[in-house]
């Protein structure tokens, strides 16, 4: 099986930085890349981050470790949400218990609708 290289697409939706995570987050390099990507946002003081996992085909426990570190660094400053987790990403997120501390949205559309609803007076 050929390894899928990890890459990212960055964009903005409302006041959230959205990171599309594409490929595999696994040892030996994937989680380091994920930590570096998260570091860019923290350095630029972007503390509202939506992580789109729809095209993440594999994530190991080191990827979960990256999510936990990001949450710890942002706690009290902003928010992290998970968008459209693939079946494999959802499985590892639920096994780790992160689904109890991070909001997960089945679609980006649902997430944007909730943001719009919350911003109405």
Secondary structure as GFF3:
##gff-version 3
##sequence-region A 1 121
A	DSSP	beta_strand	7	13	.	.	.	ID=ss1
A	DSSP	beta_strand	16	25	.	.	.	ID=ss2
A	DSSP	alpha_helix	30	43	.	.	.	ID=ss3
A	DSSP	beta_strand	48	59	.	.	.	ID=ss4
A	DSSP	alpha_helix	61	74	.	.	.	ID=ss5
A	DSSP	beta_strand	79	83	.	.	.	ID=ss6
A	DSSP	alpha_helix	87	96	.	.	.	ID=ss7
A	DSSP	three_ten_helix	98	100	.	.	.	ID=ss8
A	DSSP	beta_strand	103	105	.	.	.	ID=ss9
A	DSSP	alpha_helix	108	119	.	.	.	ID=ss10
###
